[in-house]
Amino acid sequence: MIYLDTHVVVWLYAGLTNKLSELAKGLINNNEVGISSIVRLELQYLYEIKRITHQPDTIIAELSEQIDLQICNRSFNQIISTSLTINWTRDPFDRIITANSQMGNNILLSKDENILNNYTHAKW
């Protein structure tokens, strides 16, 4: 299972695959793909500030059909416990999304330089 950062979800939904690296495209095409449940909340924030025009559940439902996107069902309390050990960012979304991936040593697809520089299994 590989996990997607929020911006990757937005780009996939919008059909902006040209924004993805070749490695990212290959990983998405050749693996099970998931998201942390906190991505839903970050998508809602983006919707509320009008940075995206569709609601989170619409985006996730469509990507579930297109690429079999799954929402991780790990214990949120355990994810939060893991996120408490991540001290290289103050962004709560980045901490939780990274912690979700870190719990299983899963790849996290992200273009975020801070994540790429600090999470061993982050790829772009």
N, CA, C and O atoms as a MOPAC input file, in Angstrom:
PM7 MOZYME 1SCF
protein

 N      0.85900 1    -1.18400 1     0.00000 1
 C      0.00000 1     0.00000 1     0.00000 1
 C      0.89100 1     1.22900 1     0.00000 1
 O      1.83300 1     1.33000 1     0.78600 1
 N      0.58500 1     2.15600 1    -0.88500 1
 C      1.22000 1     3.46900 1    -0.84600 1
 C      0.14600 1     4.48500 1    -0.46500 1
 O     -1.03800 1     4.30000 1    -0.74600 1
 N      0.59000 1     5.56100 1     0.18000 1
 C     -0.33700 1     6.60500 1     0.60400 1
 C     -0.07700 1     7.88200 1    -0.16800 1
 O      1.05200 1     8.16900 1    -0.56700 1
 N     -1.13200 1     8.63900 1    -0.37100 1
 C     -1.06300 1     9.88800 1    -1.12800 1
 C     -1.23000 1    11.08100 1    -0.20400 1
 O     -2.08800 1    11.08900 1     0.67900 1
 N     -0.39400 1    12.09000 1    -0.42300 1
 C     -0.55800 1    13.35900 1     0.25600 1
 C     -1.75700 1    14.07200 1    -0.39300 1
 O     -2.16200 1    13.72500 1    -1.50300 1
 N     -2.30400 1    15.03700 1     0.28500 1
 C     -3.53100 1    15.69500 1    -0.16000 1
 C     -3.39700 1    16.31700 1    -1.54400 1
 O     -4.30700 1    16.18900 1    -2.36400 1
 N     -2.29100 1    16.98100 1    -1.81800 1
 C     -2.15000 1    17.62800 1    -3.12200 1
 C     -2.14800 1    16.60900 1    -4.25400 1
 O     -2.60500 1    16.91500 1    -5.35500 1
 N     -1.65000 1    15.41800 1    -4.00600 1
 C     -1.66000 1    14.37500 1    -5.03200 1
 C     -3.10100 1    13.94800 1    -5.32000 1
 O     -3.46600 1    13.71900 1    -6.47300 1
 N     -3.90500 1    13.84300 1    -4.28200 1
 C     -5.32400 1    13.50200 1    -4.44400 1
 C     -6.01800 1    14.56300 1    -5.29300 1
 O     -6.77800 1    14.23700 1    -6.20500 1
 N     -5.75800 1    15.82600 1    -4.99200 1
 C     -6.38600 1    16.92500 1    -5.73700 1
 C     -5.97700 1    16.86600 1    -7.21100 1
 O     -6.82000 1    17.00200 1    -8.09800 1
 N     -4.70100 1    16.66500 1    -7.46400 1
 C     -4.21600 1    16.61700 1    -8.85000 1
 C     -4.79500 1    15.43200 1    -9.61100 1
 O     -5.17800 1    15.56900 1   -10.77300 1
 N     -4.86200 1    14.28100 1    -8.97200 1
 C     -5.44600 1    13.10800 1    -9.63700 1
 C     -6.90300 1    13.35700 1    -9.98500 1
 O     -7.34100 1    13.05900 1   -11.09600 1
 N     -7.65100 1    13.90000 1    -9.04300 1
 C     -9.06800 1    14.16500 1    -9.27300 1
 C     -9.26500 1    15.15800 1   -10.41100 1
 O    -10.17800 1    15.01500 1   -11.22500 1
 N     -8.40100 1    16.16100 1   -10.45600 1
 C     -8.52000 1    17.20200 1   -11.48400 1
 C     -7.94900 1    16.75200 1   -12.82900 1
 O     -8.02000 1    17.49100 1   -13.81100 1
 N     -7.38700 1    15.54800 1   -12.87700 1
 C     -6.81200 1    15.05000 1   -14.11600 1
 C     -5.47400 1    15.69200 1   -14.45500 1
 O     -5.03900 1    15.66600 1   -15.60600 1
 N     -4.82700 1    16.26400 1   -13.45300 1
 C     -3.55600 1    16.95000 1   -13.67300 1
 C     -2.38000 1    15.99100 1   -13.46500 1
 O     -1.48000 1    16.25700 1   -12.66900 1
 N     -2.40300 1    14.89200 1   -14.18100 1
 C     -1.34700 1    13.89200 1   -14.01100 1
 C      0.00600 1    14.39600 1   -14.49800 1
 O      1.04100 1    13.82400 1   -14.15700 1
 N      0.00400 1    15.46100 1   -15.29200 1
 C      1.26700 1    16.06200 1   -15.72100 1
 C      2.03500 1    16.67700 1   -14.55600 1
 O      3.23300 1    16.93200 1   -14.67300 1
 N      1.36000 1    16.91700 1   -13.43700 1
 C      2.02100 1    17.44200 1   -12.23800 1
 C      2.73300 1    16.34300 1   -11.45000 1
 O      3.52900 1    16.63100 1   -10.55600 1
 N      2.44400 1    15.08200 1   -11.78500 1
 C      3.04600 1    13.95400 1   -11.07500 1
 C      4.37200 1    13.57400 1   -11.71400 1
 O      4.54100 1    13.65200 1   -12.93100 1
 N      5.30700 1    13.16100 1   -10.87000 1
 C      6.57500 1    12.65400 1   -11.39500 1
 C      6.32400 1    11.29800 1   -12.05100 1
 O      5.29400 1    10.66600 1   -11.81500 1
 N      7.26300 1    10.86400 1   -12.86400 1
 C      7.14700 1     9.53700 1   -13.48100 1
 C      7.14600 1     8.45200 1   -12.40800 1
 O      6.41300 1     7.46900 1   -12.51500 1
 N      7.96900 1     8.63100 1   -11.37300 1
 C      7.98500 1     7.67100 1   -10.27100 1
 C      6.61300 1     7.60800 1    -9.60200 1
 O      6.10300 1     6.52200 1    -9.32700 1
 N      6.02000 1     8.77000 1    -9.34300 1
 C      4.70100 1     8.81200 1    -8.69900 1
 C      3.65900 1     8.09600 1    -9.54900 1
 O      2.86100 1     7.31700 1    -9.02700 1
 N      3.66000 1     8.35200 1   -10.84800 1
 C      2.70600 1     7.68500 1   -11.74000 1
 C      2.88200 1     6.17500 1   -11.69300 1
 O      1.90500 1     5.43100 1   -11.61300 1
 N      4.12500 1     5.72800 1   -11.74300 1
 C      4.39100 1     4.29400 1   -11.70100 1
 C      3.94900 1     3.65700 1   -10.39800 1
 O      3.37200 1     2.57000 1   -10.39800 1
 N      4.21400 1     4.32600 1    -9.29000 1
 C      3.80900 1     3.78700 1    -7.99300 1
 C      2.28600 1     3.71400 1    -7.87100 1
 O      1.74900 1     2.74500 1    -7.33500 1
 N      1.60200 1     4.72700 1    -8.36200 1
 C      0.13000 1     4.72500 1    -8.31500 1
 C     -0.42000 1     3.60100 1    -9.18000 1
 O     -1.36700 1     2.92200 1    -8.78300 1
 N      0.15700 1     3.40000 1   -10.34400 1
 C     -0.34000 1     2.38100 1   -11.27300 1
 C     -0.02600 1     0.96000 1   -10.84800 1
 O     -0.69500 1     0.02700 1   -11.29100 1
 N      0.97100 1     0.77000 1   -10.00400 1
 C      1.42900 1    -0.58100 1    -9.68700 1
 C      1.25600 1    -0.99800 1    -8.23600 1
 O      1.81000 1    -2.01000 1    -7.80800 1
 N      0.49000 1    -0.22200 1    -7.47600 1
 C      0.28700 1    -0.53600 1    -6.05700 1
 C     -1.13800 1    -0.23700 1    -5.62900 1
 O     -1.86800 1     0.49400 1    -6.29900 1
 N     -1.52000 1    -0.81700 1    -4.49700 1
 C     -2.75500 1    -0.39300 1    -3.85000 1
 C     -2.50900 1     1.01800 1    -3.34600 1
 O     -1.41300 1     1.33500 1    -2.88400 1
 N     -3.52800 1     1.86500 1    -3.43300 1
 C     -3.37500 1     3.27900 1    -3.11400 1
 C     -4.34500 1     3.65100 1    -2.00200 1
 O     -5.52500 1     3.30100 1    -2.03800 1
 N     -3.81800 1     4.37200 1    -1.00700 1
 C     -4.65800 1     4.77200 1     0.10800 1
 C     -4.38600 1     6.20100 1     0.54100 1
 O     -3.44700 1     6.85100 1     0.08100 1
 N     -5.23300 1     6.66300 1     1.43700 1
 C     -5.05700 1     7.97000 1     2.06100 1
 C     -5.33900 1     7.83500 1     3.55100 1
 O     -6.09500 1     6.96500 1     3.98400 1
 N     -4.72100 1     8.70300 1     4.31200 1
 C     -5.06900 1     8.84600 1     5.71800 1
 C     -6.45600 1     9.47900 1     5.79600 1
 O     -6.82900 1    10.27100 1     4.93000 1
 N     -7.19800 1     9.13900 1     6.80400 1
 C     -8.53600 1     9.73800 1     6.93600 1
 C     -8.46700 1    11.24900 1     7.12900 1
 O     -9.44000 1    11.94500 1     6.84200 1
 N     -7.34400 1    11.77000 1     7.60700 1
 C     -7.21700 1    13.21600 1     7.79600 1
 C     -7.19300 1    13.95500 1     6.46500 1
 O     -7.44600 1    15.16000 1     6.42900 1
 N     -6.89200 1    13.25800 1     5.36700 1
 C     -6.93100 1    13.89300 1     4.04600 1
 C     -8.34200 1    14.40000 1     3.75200 1
 O     -8.51100 1    15.44100 1     3.11700 1
 N     -9.35400 1    13.66400 1     4.21500 1
 C    -10.73600 1    14.12600 1     4.02500 1
 C    -10.93500 1    15.49900 1     4.65500 1
 O    -11.56000 1    16.37800 1     4.06200 1
 N    -10.40200 1    15.67600 1     5.86000 1
 C    -10.55400 1    16.95700 1     6.55100 1
 C     -9.77600 1    18.06000 1     5.84600 1
 O    -10.27000 1    19.18000 1     5.70900 1
 N     -8.56600 1    17.75300 1     5.39800 1
 C     -7.79900 1    18.77800 1     4.68300 1
 C     -8.48700 1    19.16900 1     3.38000 1
 O     -8.48400 1    20.34000 1     2.99900 1
 N     -9.07500 1    18.19000 1     2.69800 1
 C     -9.84900 1    18.50400 1     1.49100 1
 C    -11.03200 1    19.41200 1     1.83100 1
 O    -11.35300 1    20.31900 1     1.06300 1
 N    -11.67800 1    19.17800 1     2.96400 1
 C    -12.79100 1    20.02800 1     3.38700 1
 C    -12.31400 1    21.45600 1     3.62500 1
 O    -12.98300 1    22.40800 1     3.22600 1
 N    -11.16200 1    21.61100 1     4.27400 1
 C    -10.59000 1    22.94300 1     4.47300 1
 C    -10.37500 1    23.63300 1     3.12900 1
 O    -10.73300 1    24.79800 1     2.95400 1
 N     -9.78900 1    22.90300 1     2.18600 1
 C     -9.52700 1    23.47300 1     0.85600 1
 C    -10.82700 1    23.86100 1     0.15400 1
 O    -10.88500 1    24.87000 1    -0.54800 1
 N    -11.86600 1    23.05000 1     0.35000 1
 C    -13.16900 1    23.34400 1    -0.23300 1
 C    -13.75700 1    24.61100 1     0.40000 1
 O    -14.29800 1    25.47000 1    -0.29700 1
 N    -13.64500 1    24.71300 1     1.69900 1
 C    -14.22100 1    25.85300 1     2.41300 1
 C    -13.53700 1    27.17200 1     2.04600 1
 O    -14.18200 1    28.22100 1     2.03100 1
 N    -12.25300 1    27.12400 1     1.75600 1
 C    -11.56100 1    28.35900 1     1.37200 1
 C    -11.52800 1    28.53100 1    -0.15000 1
 O    -10.84800 1    29.40700 1    -0.68500 1
 N    -12.28200 1    27.66800 1    -0.82200 1
 C    -12.49700 1    27.74600 1    -2.27200 1
 C    -11.22700 1    27.51600 1    -3.10700 1
 O    -11.08400 1    28.06100 1    -4.20100 1
 N    -10.30800 1    26.69600 1    -2.56600 1
 C     -9.13300 1    26.30100 1    -3.35400 1
 C     -9.44000 1    25.09300 1    -4.21800 1
 O     -8.75100 1    24.83300 1    -5.20400 1
 N    -10.48900 1    24.34700 1    -3.83900 1
 C    -11.02600 1    23.28700 1    -4.68600 1
 C    -12.52900 1    23.48200 1    -4.77300 1
 O    -13.13100 1    24.10800 1    -3.90000 1
 N    -13.14000 1    22.94400 1    -5.83000 1
 C    -14.56000 1    23.21900 1    -6.06800 1
 C    -15.48200 1    22.03900 1    -5.79200 1
 O    -16.69800 1    22.15400 1    -5.94300 1
 N    -14.91700 1    20.91300 1    -5.39100 1
 C    -15.73400 1    19.73800 1    -5.08300 1
 C    -15.49800 1    19.29400 1    -3.65200 1
 O    -14.40400 1    19.44200 1    -3.10600 1
 N    -16.54300 1    18.74900 1    -3.05900 1
 C    -16.45800 1    18.30100 1    -1.67800 1
 C    -15.62100 1    17.03100 1    -1.56600 1
 O    -15.51800 1    16.26300 1    -2.52300 1
 N    -15.02000 1    16.81200 1    -0.39000 1
 C    -14.12600 1    15.68500 1    -0.19800 1
 C    -14.72400 1    14.32700 1    -0.56700 1
 O    -14.06600 1    13.51600 1    -1.21900 1
 N    -15.94400 1    14.08200 1    -0.16000 1
 C    -16.52500 1    12.76200 1    -0.41900 1
 C    -16.75400 1    12.52500 1    -1.90900 1
 O    -16.70100 1    11.38400 1    -2.36800 1
 N    -17.00700 1    13.58300 1    -2.66300 1
 C    -17.13400 1    13.45900 1    -4.11300 1
 C    -15.78600 1    13.07400 1    -4.71900 1
 O    -15.70200 1    12.18100 1    -5.56100 1
 N    -14.75000 1    13.75200 1    -4.28400 1
 C    -13.40100 1    13.47900 1    -4.78700 1
 C    -12.98500 1    12.05600 1    -4.46100 1
 O    -12.50300 1    11.32700 1    -5.32800 1
 N    -13.17100 1    11.66900 1    -3.21700 1
 C    -12.74600 1    10.34200 1    -2.77600 1
 C    -13.56200 1     9.24900 1    -3.45700 1
 O    -13.01200 1     8.21400 1    -3.83500 1
 N    -14.85900 1     9.46300 1    -3.61800 1
 C    -15.70000 1     8.45700 1    -4.28100 1
 C    -15.26000 1     8.25000 1    -5.72200 1
 O    -15.18500 1     7.11400 1    -6.19100 1
 N    -14.97200 1     9.33200 1    -6.42500 1
 C    -14.55900 1     9.19500 1    -7.82100 1
 C    -13.20400 1     8.49200 1    -7.92400 1
 O    -13.02000 1     7.62000 1    -8.77400 1
 N    -12.26200 1     8.86500 1    -7.06800 1
 C    -10.95400 1     8.21200 1    -7.10700 1
 C    -11.03200 1     6.76500 1    -6.63400 1
 O    -10.22900 1     5.92900 1    -7.04600 1
 N    -11.98500 1     6.47500 1    -5.78200 1
 C    -12.19300 1     5.08000 1    -5.36800 1
 C    -12.59800 1     4.23400 1    -6.56500 1
 O    -12.16200 1     3.09200 1    -6.70400 1
 N    -13.42900 1     4.79600 1    -7.42300 1
 C    -13.84400 1     4.08600 1    -8.63900 1
 C    -12.71700 1     4.02200 1    -9.66600 1
 O    -12.51300 1     2.98700 1   -10.30100 1
 N    -11.99400 1     5.11200 1    -9.82900 1
 C    -10.96800 1     5.19000 1   -10.87400 1
 C     -9.70900 1     4.39300 1   -10.54400 1
 O     -9.19900 1     3.66200 1   -11.39300 1
 N     -9.20700 1     4.52900 1    -9.31600 1
 C     -7.93000 1     3.89400 1    -8.97400 1
 C     -8.03100 1     3.00700 1    -7.73200 1
 O     -7.01700 1     2.60900 1    -7.16000 1
 N     -9.25600 1     2.70400 1    -7.32600 1
 C     -9.49600 1     1.88600 1    -6.13400 1
 C     -8.87000 1     2.50300 1    -4.87900 1
 O     -8.33200 1     1.79400 1    -4.02900 1
 N     -8.94800 1     3.82600 1    -4.77600 1
 C     -8.43800 1     4.53800 1    -3.61600 1
 C     -9.14500 1     4.05500 1    -2.36400 1
 O    -10.36700 1     3.90800 1    -2.34700 1
 N     -8.37400 1     3.80800 1    -1.31900 1
 C     -8.91500 1     3.32900 1    -0.05500 1
 C     -8.57800 1     4.31800 1     1.05900 1
 O     -7.53800 1     4.97500 1     1.02700 1
 N     -9.46400 1     4.41400 1     2.03300 1
 C     -9.18500 1     5.21600 1     3.22100 1
 C     -8.65600 1     4.27000 1     4.28300 1
 O     -9.27400 1     3.25000 1     4.59100 1
 N     -7.50500 1     4.61900 1     4.84000 1
 C     -6.86900 1     3.77600 1     5.85600 1
 C     -7.78100 1     3.63500 1     7.07200 1
 O     -8.44800 1     4.58500 1     7.48400 1
 N     -7.79300 1     2.43700 1     7.63100 1
 C     -8.64200 1     2.21200 1     8.80200 1
 C     -7.82700 1     1.97500 1    10.07500 1
 O     -8.32700 1     1.40300 1    11.04400 1
 N     -6.56800 1     2.41800 1    10.06400 1
 C     -5.75900 1     2.31600 1    11.28600 1
 C     -6.40200 1     3.13800 1    12.39600 1
 O     -7.13500 1     4.09300 1    12.13900 1
 N     -6.11600 1     2.75300 1    13.61900 1
 C     -6.62800 1     3.46400 1    14.78200 1
 C     -6.13700 1     4.91000 1    14.77900 1
 O     -4.93400 1     5.16900 1    14.74500 1
 N     -7.08300 1     5.84200 1    14.81400 1
 C     -6.70500 1     7.25700 1    14.81100 1
 C     -5.88600 1     7.59100 1    16.05500 1
 O     -4.96400 1     8.40400 1    15.98100 1
 N     -6.19800 1     6.99000 1    17.17600 1
 C     -5.43800 1     7.23600 1    18.39400 1
 C     -3.98700 1     6.79100 1    18.22700 1
 O     -3.07500 1     7.47700 1    18.68900 1
 N     -3.76400 1     5.65800 1    17.57600 1
 C     -2.39800 1     5.19500 1    17.33700 1
 C     -1.67700 1     6.11400 1    16.35200 1
 O     -0.48500 1     6.38100 1    16.50400 1
 N     -2.39500 1     6.59100 1    15.35600 1
 C     -1.79700 1     7.53000 1    14.40100 1
 C     -1.37600 1     8.80500 1    15.12900 1
 O     -0.28300 1     9.32200 1    14.89600 1
 N     -2.22800 1     9.30800 1    15.99800 1
 C     -1.89400 1    10.51100 1    16.76000 1
 C     -0.69000 1    10.24700 1    17.65200 1
 O      0.19400 1    11.09800 1    17.75600 1
 N     -0.63800 1     9.09000 1    18.29500 1
 C      0.52400 1     8.75200 1    19.12800 1
 C      1.80500 1     8.78300 1    18.31200 1
 O      2.82600 1     9.29500 1    18.77100 1
 N      1.75300 1     8.23700 1    17.10700 1
 C      2.92200 1     8.26300 1    16.23300 1
 C      3.24500 1     9.69400 1    15.80800 1
 O      4.41600 1    10.06800 1    15.73200 1
 N      2.21900 1    10.49200 1    15.53200 1
 C      2.45400 1    11.87700 1    15.09000 1
 C      3.13400 1    12.71300 1    16.17400 1
 O      3.78800 1    13.71000 1    15.86800 1
 N      2.98500 1    12.31300 1    17.43500 1
 C      3.62700 1    13.05200 1    18.52200 1
 C      5.14600 1    12.95300 1    18.45600 1
 O      5.84800 1    13.77800 1    19.04000 1
 N      5.65400 1    11.95600 1    17.75400 1
 C      7.10300 1    11.78400 1    17.61600 1
 C      7.66800 1    12.55500 1    16.42700 1
 O      8.88500 1    12.62800 1    16.25500 1
 N      6.81000 1    13.11700 1    15.62500 1
 C      7.24200 1    13.87000 1    14.43600 1
 C      7.36600 1    15.33700 1    14.83600 1
 O      6.36500 1    16.02300 1    15.04400 1
 N      8.60800 1    15.80600 1    14.94000 1
 C      8.81400 1    17.16900 1    15.43000 1
 C      9.44800 1    18.08900 1    14.39300 1
 O      9.88600 1    19.18900 1    14.73200 1
 N      9.50300 1    17.66100 1    13.14500 1
 C     10.12200 1    18.46700 1    12.09400 1
 C      9.12000 1    19.34600 1    11.35200 1
 O      9.49600 1    20.03800 1    10.40600 1
 N      7.86100 1    19.33200 1    11.76200 1
 C      6.85500 1    20.21300 1    11.17800 1
 C      5.83400 1    20.60100 1    12.23200 1
 O      5.59000 1    19.85900 1    13.18300 1
 N      5.25200 1    21.74700 1    12.05400 1
 C      4.15500 1    22.19200 1    12.92900 1
 C      2.80900 1    22.02400 1    12.22500 1
 O      1.76400 1    22.28800 1    12.81900 1
 N      2.82700 1    21.59700 1    10.98900 1
 C      1.59200 1    21.41300 1    10.22900 1
 C      0.90700 1    20.13000 1    10.70200 1
 O      1.44100 1    19.04000 1    10.49700 1
 N     -0.26400 1    20.24200 1    11.33000 1
 C     -0.91100 1    19.03500 1    11.85700 1
 C     -1.30000 1    18.03400 1    10.77200 1
 O     -1.25500 1    16.82600 1    11.00600 1
 N     -1.67900 1    18.51600 1     9.59100 1
 C     -2.02700 1    17.60200 1     8.50900 1
 C     -0.80800 1    16.79700 1     8.08100 1
 O     -0.88500 1    15.57800 1     7.92600 1
 N      0.32100 1    17.48300 1     7.89000 1
 C      1.53500 1    16.78300 1     7.48100 1
 C      1.97800 1    15.77200 1     8.53500 1
 O      2.42100 1    14.67300 1     8.20100 1
 N      1.85700 1    16.14100 1     9.79500 1
 C      2.25800 1    15.21700 1    10.86900 1
 C      1.39800 1    13.95800 1    10.83800 1
 O      1.91700 1    12.84600 1    10.93400 1
 N      0.09400 1    14.13000 1    10.70500 1
 C     -0.81600 1    12.98100 1    10.76100 1
 C     -0.71100 1    12.14100 1     9.49200 1
 O     -0.70400 1    10.91200 1     9.56100 1
 N     -0.63100 1    12.78900 1     8.34600 1
 C     -0.49400 1    12.04500 1     7.08600 1
 C      0.80500 1    11.24100 1     7.08200 1
 O      0.82000 1    10.08200 1     6.66600 1
 N      1.88400 1    11.85200 1     7.54100 1
 C      3.15900 1    11.14800 1     7.60400 1
 C      3.11200 1    10.02500 1     8.63800 1
 O      3.58100 1     8.92000 1     8.36900 1
 N      2.55800 1    10.29200 1     9.80300 1
 C      2.45600 1     9.26300 1    10.84100 1
 C      1.66200 1     8.06500 1    10.35300 1
 O      2.01400 1     6.92200 1    10.64100 1
 N      0.59900 1     8.32200 1     9.61900 1
 C     -0.22600 1     7.24400 1     9.07600 1
 C      0.62600 1     6.31300 1     8.20900 1
 O      0.52100 1     5.09100 1     8.31400 1
 N      1.45400 1     6.88600 1     7.36900 1
 C      2.33200 1     6.09700 1     6.50100 1
 C      3.45700 1     5.44100 1     7.29900 1
 O      3.81000 1     4.28500 1     7.06600 1
 N      4.00200 1     6.18600 1     8.22700 1
 C      5.13300 1     5.71300 1     9.01500 1
 C      4.78900 1     4.46700 1     9.82800 1
 O      5.65000 1     3.61300 1    10.03800 1
 N      3.56800 1     4.35500 1    10.27700 1
 C      3.17200 1     3.20900 1    11.11200 1
 C      3.41300 1     1.88000 1    10.41900 1
 O      3.69800 1     0.88100 1    11.08000 1
 N      3.30300 1     1.85400 1     9.09600 1
 C      3.53000 1     0.61400 1     8.36300 1
 C      4.75100 1     0.67800 1     7.46600 1
 O      4.93500 1    -0.17300 1     6.59600 1
 N      5.59800 1     1.70300 1     7.68000 1
 C      6.74800 1     1.93000 1     6.79800 1
 C      6.32100 1     1.97000 1     5.33700 1
 O      7.01300 1     1.46300 1     4.45300 1
 N      5.15900 1     2.58700 1     5.10500 1
 C      4.61700 1     2.68600 1     3.75300 1
 C      5.19600 1     3.89100 1     3.02700 1
 O      5.61400 1     4.87100 1     3.64400 1
 N      5.21000 1     3.79400 1     1.70600 1
 C      5.58400 1     4.92700 1     0.87100 1
 C      4.49800 1     5.98700 1     0.98700 1
 O      3.30500 1     5.68400 1     0.98800 1
 N      4.93800 1     7.23000 1     1.08200 1
 C      4.04000 1     8.37900 1     1.04300 1
 C      4.41700 1     9.20800 1    -0.16800 1
 O      5.52200 1     9.74600 1    -0.23700 1
 N      3.51000 1     9.31300 1    -1.11800 1
 C      3.75300 1    10.13700 1    -2.30400 1
 C      3.44000 1    11.58400 1    -1.96900 1
 O      2.30500 1    11.93800 1    -1.65000 1
 N      4.47600 1    12.41300 1    -2.05000 1
 C      4.31100 1    13.82600 1    -1.72900 1
 C      5.36800 1    14.62700 1    -2.47100 1
 O      6.49500 1    14.16800 1    -2.65800 1
 N      4.99700 1    15.81200 1    -2.88700 1
 C      5.96100 1    16.74000 1    -3.48100 1
 C      6.49000 1    17.70400 1    -2.42700 1
 O      7.38200 1    18.50500 1    -2.70700 1
 N      5.94900 1    17.63100 1    -1.23200 1
 C      6.32600 1    18.51600 1    -0.13800 1
 C      7.78800 1    18.25900 1     0.26200 1
 O      8.13600 1    17.17000 1     0.71700 1
 N      8.63200 1    19.28100 1     0.08300 1
 C     10.06500 1    19.13700 1     0.36300 1
 C     10.34100 1    18.77400 1     1.81900 1
 O     11.24300 1    17.98400 1     2.09900 1
 N      9.58300 1    19.33600 1     2.73500 1
 C      9.79300 1    19.04000 1     4.14600 1
 C      9.54100 1    17.56200 1     4.43800 1
 O     10.30900 1    16.92500 1     5.15900 1
 N      8.48100 1    17.03100 1     3.88400 1
 C      8.19000 1    15.60400 1     4.05600 1
 C      9.27200 1    14.76900 1     3.37600 1
 O      9.77400 1    13.80500 1     3.95500 1
 N      9.62700 1    15.13700 1     2.15400 1
 C     10.64800 1    14.38700 1     1.42200 1
 C     11.98800 1    14.38200 1     2.15300 1
 O     12.71300 1    13.38800 1     2.10900 1
 N     12.31800 1    15.47200 1     2.81600 1
 C     13.59100 1    15.57000 1     3.52600 1
 C     13.59000 1    14.88100 1     4.88800 1
 O     14.65300 1    14.64000 1     5.46200 1
 N     12.40800 1    14.56300 1     5.40600 1
 C     12.34800 1    14.05000 1     6.77600 1
 C     11.72100 1    12.67500 1     6.94900 1
 O     11.94500 1    12.03000 1     7.97400 1
 N     10.95000 1    12.21300 1     5.99200 1
 C     10.34200 1    10.89400 1     6.10100 1
 C     11.03900 1     9.95700 1     5.11700 1
 O     10.99300 1    10.16300 1     3.90400 1
 N     11.67200 1     8.94600 1     5.64900 1
 C     12.50500 1     8.02900 1     4.87300 1
 C     11.78200 1     7.43100 1     3.67100 1
 O     12.38300 1     7.25300 1     2.61100 1
 N     10.51200 1     7.12400 1     3.82800 1
 C      9.76900 1     6.44100 1     2.75600 1
 C      8.94400 1     7.39200 1     1.89100 1
 O      8.08300 1     6.94800 1     1.13100 1
 N      9.19800 1     8.68500 1     2.00200 1
 C      8.52600 1     9.64700 1     1.11700 1
 C      9.17800 1     9.59400 1    -0.24000 1
 O     10.40300 1     9.54600 1    -0.35200 1
 N      8.35900 1     9.60400 1    -1.27000 1
 C      8.84200 1     9.52200 1    -2.65100 1
 C      8.17400 1    10.58700 1    -3.49000 1
 O      7.05300 1    11.01300 1    -3.21300 1
 N      8.88200 1    11.00600 1    -4.51600 1
 C      8.31700 1    11.87200 1    -5.53200 1
 C      9.00400 1    11.59400 1    -6.84500 1
 O      8.68200 1    12.21800 1    -7.85600 1

